[in-house]
Amino acid sequence: MLRWLRSKLVQTLVGPEPEQRREPRRHNPDSVIDCAVYSRGVRKPGSIHFTAAAQEMRRRGDAFVWLGLHEPDAPTMRQIAEAFRLHELTVEQALAGGHRPAVESIGDVTRIVLRTASYVEHEELTETSEVVDTGDVTVLLGDRFVITVRHGAPGALKSVRAGLEKRPALLGLGPWAVAYAVCTAMVDVYLEVARHVEDDLERLEESAFATDRSPSISQVYQLKREMVEFKRAVMPLQEPLHRVLDSDDLPAGLRPYFVDVRGRLARAVDRVAGFDELINSILQARLAQVSVDQNNDMRKIASWAAIAAVQTAIAGVYGMNFDNMPELRWKYGYLAVLGLMVVAAFAVHRLAKRAGWL
């Protein structure tokens, strides 16, 4: 009894024994969107710090880690690099955004870069309308882990993770299954954005040939600039996808899935290329319309100038200070000259109207 009281008193004064103390639970930084350990296609329940996830990945031979990041800072990436043994160049590239779509390998890690995109809703196209917003996502693939690093607002992968977790057979193929899910999600977004842009182009084409209200050149040019940004996201992804399909690291079970992604990307590329040609055609047509309108305005100006020139010529002749001029002393000379001016103006106006200048 005395021994039990003594132990309780010691615990009260100095705390529990070392083996009874619990390590404080570490929380992931704000840039960590989600971190999970997957075994045989099933997610281990609960949240976990990426360092603990890396340790569990090494203890279990059938598990891999999916770590999702959004615009991480340098200290966080250094900790992640230490936990997953990433090369410093890989860390440096993951910290910066704005990369071009690419596939490359540094050591045992394969780096896949994709451009993200989203359609910006707008009531009408103006000189400053933002039509397509872009960012990028980097997928770092190791033997037992996958790290997705996203820069920019578009391209959130929460729905991609949720959808993939509902397909344990596919998720059981490992980190490359995550790479497939990210690629197919990006291509689906390209097709969706292309559909919205096509609606904008149809409205722009209709208004370009409307008689009451035509878009300005700056409106058409703004849409063309937005399409250039969209092209930079879609077009360069073709070559990296070919390299992925030729890679020996790609599991055979995932090869048909990536072939399907490549086919849908080809559709997106064709549509974007068609958009570019259509915008160029609309721009050329609008420039031609502006030129025709300017010519019409010049014809109208020239016609009215000719009408005024006749009056000026008649008034100039009778404004000269000579004594011996016909009808100068005539009683009705003033009215006759005014009548001559009206008749001459009417005749020139009729000639210009018949020629289509007025």
Number of C-alpha atoms within 10 A of each C-alpha: 5 7 8 9 10 11 12 13 12 13 12 10 9 8 12 14 9 7 6 8 9 8 6 6 8 11 11 16 13 13 16 19 17 20 19 19 24 25 18 15 22 16 17 12 9 8 13 18 17 26 16 12 24 24 12 15 20 12 10 10 10 14 23 27 25 25 23 22 23 20 19 18 14 13 9 17 21 16 14 18 15 14 15 21 14 20 14 14 10 18 16 12 12 26 19 15 17 14 17 14 23 19 19 14 12 13 10 12 19 18 21 21 24 27 30 26 25 20 20 13 11 11 6 10 18 16 14 10 16 16 22 22 17 19 19 24 30 26 26 27 22 21 14 19 23 25 23 25 24 30 24 18 15 19 23 19 21 11 11 16 17 10 12 18 18 12 12 16 14 19 22 19 16 26 25 24 23 24 21 18 20 23 24 20 18 27 26 16 19 27 19 16 21 22 15 15 22 17 11 16 19 12 13 21 21 13 14 21 15 11 7 7 10 15 19 15 16 13 17 22 17 18 24 18 14 16 21 14 15 24 19 14 22 24 17 16 24 16 13 17 21 14 13 19 18 11 11 9 11 15 14 11 11 16 16 11 14 22 15 12 20 21 13 17 24 17 14 24 22 12 18 24 15 13 19 16 12 17 19 15 13 21 22 13 15 20 14 12 15 14 12 12 12 12 13 15 14 12 16 17 13 15 19 16 11 16 19 15 13 17 17 12 12 15 14 10 11 15 9 9 8 9 8 8 11 9 13 13 11 9 9 10 13 14 10 13 16 14 12 15 20 14 12 17 18 13 13 17 18 14 13 19 13 10 9 11 19 17
